[in-house]
């Protein structure tokens, strides 16, 4: 497996997939190449998923032509162009875009509005059921993160998740809420996540494979 090795005065190994889907390995100055590559070998499944997901994100942008496909809750819908009505509307089997509006802004407006309708009730449900009290919640578009939980228990969620299936939205919401009790990714964190979502591993894998083409509306 090809990788770029970056050595520094650090004590631990870390792996990172950059925006071009290249594997970056950060390692201590004196750690042997053999141990580095053994670590890479152990993480091959994780690396493969992250690289595949990154490659999907660098798909060329849509030109917003009639018939172009856009995702909503994991399903593709073709685009229809009109000159009346709301900036963007989703009907039973197609998106309708009013061409008098800037198309990327119309999609962002639509996804954010619809995501709030779905995400807020799910946040409240998991928060109350598992006694995970969050402070503030913000929805914003990000190219590299699907969610985060701050030290003050403020939750950030990427509203472009509106393109993904509901199982993935639930996974991200549960993941960030679990950080209210456990600020790391240790054994207790995953035990809580497993309790909240028994099938979270399957959904997490789907997130890596699903074509969340955020670049289409950037």
N, C-alpha and C positions, 0 to 999 in steps of 0.2 A: 504494500500500500504506500503510495507516494505521500510525503508530508514535508512540511517546512519546520525545521528545528530551530527554536529560539532559546538560547541559554542565558541565564541571569542568576543573580544572587538570591535565589528563592530556595525553599526547602521541599517543595512538593511539585509533582507533575500535574499539568493540566492540558486539556484538549479543547480546541476551538475550531469551529467551521466558519471560515470567513465568507464575505458576500459573494465570492466566486466559487463557493463550494470546496475550497482547498482546506486541507487539514493542517492546522497549526499546532505544534507541540511545544509547550513551554516547560523547560526542564532546568534542574540545578546544574551548576557548572561542571561538577565532577561525576554526574550520574552516567553510567555506561550506556552505550547505544543498545546493548543487548537488553538491559532492563527497560529501556524506553520502548523498544519494539515489542517486548513481552506485554507491556501495559497497553500498547496500541492493539495488540492481538486480542486481549481480553475485552476491549471496548469496540470490537468490529461491528457488532450489531447496531450499537448506538451511533457510531460514526456513519454507517451506511444510511440509516434513517435520516440523520441530520443533513447529510449531503444531498440525498434525494429531495428532501423538503426544500432546501436552498435552491437547487436546480429548477424546481417548479416555480419558485418565486421570481426567477430571472427570465421567465417567458416574456417575449416581446409584448408591448402594450397593444391594447385594442384601439382601433381607430373610430370606434363607436359607429360602425356601419350597420344598417339593417341586417338582421340575421346573426350578428355577433352574439355569442353566448355569455351569460353572466350568472354567477352562482347566488343562490339564496337558500339557506338551510340545507346545503349539500346537493341541491338540484340545479341543473342548468336550465336557463330560460332564454329564448332568443329575444333580440331587441327589435322593437317596432318604433319608428320615428314619426312624430306628429308635430304640429305647431300650435297646439292648444293644451289647456289643462295644467295640472301640477307638474313640477320639474320632472318627477319620475314616479310612475305608478306600476305596481305589480298586479297583473291580472292572473287568472287561473293558469295560463300557459305561456305568458310572455311579459316582458318588461316594456312599458311605453315611456319613451323619453321625449319630452318637449324640447325641440331643437332651439328654442329661443333662450334656453338656459345653457350655461357651460356644463358639458356632460360629466366631467369628473366631479365637479361640485355637487351636481344633482345626485350622483351615486353616493357620495359621502353623506350628504344630507339624509338620503333615504336610509342607508344602512345604520347610521347613528340613531335616527328616530325609531326604527324598528327594533334595534338591539336593546334600547332602553326599555321597551315594552316587555321584552322577553327576559332580560338579564336581572332587572330589579326584583321581580317576584321570586326568581330562583335564588338570588342572594339572600333575600329575607327568609326563604324556606330553609336553606342550609344553615344560615346563621342562627335561627331560632331552634331548629331541631338539635344542633350540636353545640349550642351555647358558644358561638364564635362571634362575638360582637365587634363589628367593624365601625370605624369612625366616619370617614367620608368615602364616597365612591365617585370616580371620574371615568368617562368613556372618551377615548381618543384613539386616533389612528397611529399605529407604530409599525415600522417595517421589520423590526427584529424581535419584538416581544409581544406575547399574547396577553400577558397580565403581570401584575406585581402587587406586593403587599409591603408597605413601608413599616418602619420601626414603630410608627404611631398608629398602625393598623388602618391606614388609608389604602383603599383598594383601587387600582387602576386596571381597566379592562379595554382591550383593543376591539372597537366596535366592528372592525372588518371581520371578526369572527362570525358575523351575521351570514357570511358565505358558507360556513361549515355546518355539518349536521348538529342537531340538538345535543347528542351524546358528547360531542367535543366541547360545546359551550358549557355543559354541566361539568365536564372534567376540569376546564380552566377555572371556572368559578370555585369549585370545591378545592382545587389545588391552592388558590390564593387565600381562601378562607382558612385552610388548614395551617397556613403560615402565621395566623393570629396566635395559635397555641404553640407552634413549633417553628422557629425562625430559620431552621436549616432543613436539609433533606436527609435527616437521619432516620433511623429505624422507627422511632415513634411517629415521625411525620407520615411515613408511608403506611403505618398501621392505622392511623386516623383516616387517611385518604381511602384506604381499603374498606374501612367501616362505612364511610360516606358513599363510596361508589365501588361496589364489589367488582365491577367490570372496567375499572379505570385503565388498566393496562391495555385492554383492547382498544379503547377509545383513543388513548395516547398514541398508539401505533397508527390509527386511522388519521390522526392529525398530521403525522409525518408523511403520509401517502396522499392525502386529499389535496386537490389543486386549489389552494387558497390564493388565487391570483391577485394579490393586493396590488401588484404593479399595474394591473389593468386600469385602476382608477386613481393612480398616484398623480 
